[in-house]
Each structure stands twice: as structure tokens, then as C-alpha cells.
Amino acid sequence: MPYYEYACDECDSTFEIFQSMSEEPIKTCPTCSSPIRRVFDASSIIFKGSGFYSTDTKVKKKEDSSVSKPKPTST
């Protein structure tokens, strides 16, 4: 079950509620009984398992331009 964050514009309070996705969202502030709104946050992603770091987010190294590559020779 996820946590939902709510905010009250009347008393400037924010709070989280642990509730089922099938439950109706709460509509009144428990502090001042004013209407409240649900706050939507960006969810975080956690990559688990092998290979994510080295294949997905690794920055490729640039080649050193001061070292020249040998030219191929014809035989």
C-alpha cells in the first residue's frame, strides 16, 4: 500500500497517509477541516540487478587526442 501526500492551503499543513489504492482519497484536513488536495511527487526509480550501471548510465571515456594511432600499412 502506498503513502499519499496531502496539503491543506488553509492551515499550510502537509501530511502523508498510508492507504490502499482502492480507498477513496480523504477530502478534509484533520487539523482544520478545510478541503485538501493530493500532492503528486515524482517517483524515484531504483535499478536492481546486474548490468544497469555499466550499460545504462556509464559515461564513455573520450580518447586521448595526444596519442596518435598507427597508420595501417599495405603489404
URCOR-V18213 format. One line per field, one symbol per residue. ss: DSSP state (H for helix, E for strand, C for the rest). phi: phi as a letter, one per 40 degrees, with the letter a starting at -180 (. if undefined). A space follows every 50 residues. Layout:
ss = ???
phi = ???
This chain:
ss = CCEEEEECCCCCCEEEEECCCCCCCCCECCCCCCECEEECCCCCCCCCCC CHHHHHHCCCCCCCCCCCCCCCCCC
phi = .ccbbbbbccbfcbabbcacccccccbbcccbgccbbccbbcccbbcbhc gcccbbbcccccccccccccccbcb
